[in-house]
Amino acid sequence: MESHHLLFKIITLFLFSNSVYALPHFFPNISAIPPEILGNVSAAAWHSFRNFTGCNPGQKNVAGLSKLKQYFHSFGYLTNSSSSNFTDDFDDVLESAIKIYQKNFNLNVTGQLDQSTVDQIVRPRCGVADIINGTSTMNSGKSSSSPASMKFHTVSHYSYFPGEPTWPSSKTDLTYAFLPSNQLPDSAKTVFANAFAKWSQVTPLTFTETESYYSADLRIAFYTGDHGDGEPFDGVLGTLAHAFSPTNGRFHLDDAENWVITEDVTQSTSSTAVDLESVAVHEIGHLLGLGHSSVEEAIMYPTISAGTRKVTLASDDVQGIQELYGSNPNYNGSETTSSQQSDTSGGSGTQLLTFSWTLVSMIALGFASLIM
């Protein structure tokens, strides 16, 4: 009877926590949660792509390969195809896309799905495309081997959106706000303030939080799945967030992620833990006009592994943003090396645990009362 009572409490607590669906998932101290309570297991979004390791051009009817083509389509590498017409054949179009991808990420340009290429593909990443309207927003620094129709517009390794959109020079103080229904805790808002500060330290720009969401220059919101902007989120890991170029101002994060808001992400026992500040600093770069960089140490590099913290601008980021807005008069150039802690989660693509931050908070504070 007592065990049934305990089970009822746990189920009730779980259902209550999941009813607060508008709240993002934050994990301030998940290592203290008893593992037997964490039963909601889900695979990373692109885990199945590991099955394609070793595939070569010319192979026919490779089960599920059409989904990999959709992946490359989403990030701009297959621009002349309809995602609804992809086949499972390893054709010339896919081979060409893989070669461009390998060049952008400083991999051996083989056109094959070798281990290093697949390892890169399955890493969690920003949802902003690497190639937009036929223009690459990355530059590996190697000689171009892409199709002649692909016009690269880059400066050094950092890059800009096509047309180099920026915020007007008359607007150096940008306001930002959070979607009210997300009800972010103050600790999460502090993370975003810290992320904005990274960019204001090196430019004349300043950022001020406002309560007026719809009139703010920059609008931050957590969503799940299809949220109406044509760029649906895909669940645990996969695409973490995306932001739009100036002067759109929208910045969206996947509410399904296990967001961590402390500096202990590398100590997390969850293989899906994602450092919120690391992602926020990257997406703010997009809000200001930066595209992706092929420099792995740069904040604007498109991917970041779970369990990794990377929050300090690299020299590539600083040079790129100052080309657009100039330098902060007080900036002394002392912080130009990206701070990146190693991935301790065992890599992406493994079986992952996901649960509501409300459940975590309640268990952390009241687990002892559950077993009384």
N, C-alpha and C positions, 0 to 999 in steps of 0.2 A: 504493500500500500504506500509506504514511504517513497519507494522508487518511482511509483506512478505519479505521486505528487511532485517529485523533482522533475520528471520528464515533462509534466504539464507546465511547470514554471518556465522551463527552458524553451518549450515550443511557444508559449505565450510571449515571452521576451523576444524571441526571434521574429514572430509575426509583427509585434509592435514596432520593432526596429526597422523592418522593411516597409512599414506603412509610411515612414518619413522619407519618401522616395525623392523628395526634392533636395535633400541635403547631400552634399558631396561626401565621399568616403575619405576620412582622415584618420591616420593611425599614429598618435603620438607615442605609444609605447606598446606595440603589439606583441613584443617578446614575452610579456607577462601573462598573456592569455593562454589558458590551458588548451593544449592541442586537441583534446577530445571534443571540445566545443565547436571546433572549426570544421564543419562538415560540408560546406558548400564549395565543391571543387570544380574548377573549370580550366580548360586548356587555353593557352595563349593563342591570340588571334591567328598567327601565321605558323603555328607549330607544324601543321601538315606539310608546309613547304620543305621541311627537312627530307621528306620522302623523295624529293627530286634530286638530291645530291648524286652527282655522277652522270646526270642526263646530258646527252650530247645532241648537237644539231642533226636533224634527219630522222630522229626517232618519231614513230607514229603512235597515236592513241595512248599517250601516257596519262593514265587516269588522274584527273584533277588539274592538269597543266593549264587548262583554260583559266583557272582561278589565279594562277601566277601571272598570266597575261593581263588579267584585270588589275592585279597589283601594279604592274608596270604602266598600265593605262592610267591608273589613278595618280601616279607621280610623274606623268608627262613623257614617259619613254615610248609609249605607243600612242601617237597623236592622231594617226590617220585611220584608226580602226574603231568600230563600234564594239563596246564591251559585251554586247549581247550576241555577237557573232563569233566569239573566240572558239577555236577548236583545241583539242588536246594534242595537236601535232607540234613538235619542236621545229618550227618552220624558220625561214630566213628572217622574217620580221622579228620573231622573238630573239634570234641570235643577234641581230643588229641592236635591239634594245638592251640586251645583256652586255654587249661590248661598251655601249655608251655608259651604262650603269657602272661597269667595272672601271672605266676611265674616271668617272666622277668621284669614285670612292678609292682611287689609288690602288686598285687591285690589278692583277695580271689580266690583260685584255685577251681573253681566250674565246669568248662567246659560249663557253660551257658553264654548266652549273656545278662548278667545283666546290670543294668544302668551304673555302674562304668566302666565296661569293654567297653561298647559301647562309653562312653564318652572319653575314652582313644584312642580308635580306630579312631575316627573321627578327632582327633587333627592333625594339620599340622605337618609334620615330615621330617626328612632326608631320602633320597632315598636309602641309604646304608642299606643292609639287616642286620637284627639282628642275623641271623643264616646263615653262609656261608659254603657251602660244608659239611653240617652236624655238623659244629662247631658253638656253640653259641658265639656271641660277646657281650653277656650281662651276668651278674651274680647277682641274687637278694639276694644272701647270705642265701637263704633257702635251706633246704635239697632237693636234686634232685628228681623230680617225673616224669622226662622225660623218653622216651624210651631208652633202653639200647644202641641202635645204635647211640644215640645223644651224642657225646663226647664233653664235655665242656672244654675249655681251657681258664681259666681266672685266674687273680691274683687279690685278693681283689674284689672290685666292678668294677674297670676299666678293660679293656680288650684290646687284640690285634687282628690283623688279623691272620688267620692261617699261621703258619710259622714265625710269628713275623717279617715281613719285615721292614727295616729301611733304611734311607739314610746312605751311607758309612761314616765312621768316618773321612775320608779324605775330606769330603765335608760338612763343617759346615756353609758356606755362600750359601744359596739357592737363586737363582734368580726367579723372578716371572714376568709375563706379562699378559696383557689383550688382548683379541681378538680385533684386530684393527677395525673391522666393527661395534663393539658395541658402539664405540665412547663415552666412559664413561666420564662424567664431572669430574673435579678435586675433587669435593666434595665426589664423590663416591670412587675415588681412595684413598682418605685420609681415608675413612672408612676401606678399606682393609689393608692399612698400619697400622692402629690402631689394627686391628685384629691380624696381624702377630706379632705385638709388644707384645701382651699378651703371646705368646709362647716363644719369644726370652728373655723375662724377667726372665723366670724360667729355661732356657736351654742354652747351649753354642751356639745354632743355631742363625744365623742372616739371614735377608731376604732383598734382594735388588731388586728394580723394574728395569726392562730392557725394551727397546722398541722392542727387538727381540722376538716376540711371539713364534715362532716355535723352537727356540733354548733354551728357558727358561726352568728351571727345573720344575716350577709350572706354569700351563697355565689356566687362568681364563676366562670363557666365559658364556654369557647368551644365552639360546636357548629356543625355544618353541617346544612342542610336541616331535615327533620322530626326534632325531638329530644325529642318526647314531652310538650310543655307546651301543645299546641294552637296554637302560634304559630311555624310553620316558617320558617326563613330561606330567602332566595331567591338566593343567590350574590352576585356582585360588585355593589357599591353596592346600590341598592334599600333594604331594611331593614338597618340596621347592627347594631342591638342592641335589647334590651328588658329592662325590669326591672319587678318587681311591687311593689305598694304595701305599706306596713307591715301586718302584721309578717311577711309572707311571706319576704322576704329574698333571693329569687332574682334574679340579674343575669346575663343571657346575651348573648354577643357572637357575631356571625357569623364563623366561622373562615375563610370564603372571602375576607374582605376583605383588602386590602393595608394592614395596620396599620403605622403609622409611630410609633416610640417615641422619636424625637428631636424637637428644636424646629425642624427644617428641612423640615417637610412642604411648605411653599410653594416650596421649592427642588427638590422632587422632579421627576424627569422622567417619572414615571408619572402618567397622568391618573386613576388610581384610588386614589392614596394617601390614606388616611384617618388623621387624627390620633387616636391612641388616647386621649390624655388628654382631649381635647375631648369625645369620646363618653362617657368614664367620668364626667366631672363631671356631665354631663346625666343619665345613668342613676342616679347616686347620688341626685340630686334626687328621682327617682321612688321609690327605696328609702326615702326619708325622708318621703314623702307629698305631694310637689309634683306637680301635673299640668302640662300644657303652657301656655305663655304665647304671646300674639300679638305680644309685643314682640320684634322681630327681633334686637335686641342682647342679649337675655336668653339665659342658658345654657339655659333651659327651652323655648326656641323649638324646634319639632319637627324642623327640617331643618338640615343643614349640608352645604355643597358639598365635594367632594373637593379636596384641596389647601388646606384652610382650618384655621387654628388659632384656637380660641375657648375660653379656659380661665378667664377671670376673671368672677366673679359680677357681674351688673348689679344696680342698685338694686332692680329688680323682683324678682329672685331673692332678694336679701337680705330685703326686706320680707316676701315670702311665707314663707320658712323661719322667720324670727323670729316671725311670727304664730303658728306652730305650737309652737316650742320656746323662744322668748325669745332674748336676745342673749348672746354671749360677753362677760363683764365686761371683757375686755381689748380688745374690738373698738372701734376708734376711727372706723370709718366711712370710712376713707380710700380703700378700693378698692371702688368702686361702679359702675365703668364697664367694660363687657365689652371684652376685648381680642380683636379679630378681624382676622386677616390676610386679605388678599384672595385669592380663588380664582385661582390661576395655571395651573390645569390646562386651561383652555379650556371649562369647564362640564361638566355631567354629560351622559350619553347618548351619548358618543362611543365608538369602538372602544377597548378597554382591554386592558392587559397584566396577567396574573396568574400568579404562580409561587410555589413554596414558599420559605419563609424559609430552610430548610436549604440549598436549592440556592444561594440568594443568598450565604449565609455561606461556603459551600464555594468558590463561584466567586470571591468577593472575596478569599479567602485563597490560593486555589490555582490561579487561572486560568492563571497563567504556566506552571505545570507541565503543564497540559493540552496546550500547543502545543509542548512540547519533544519 
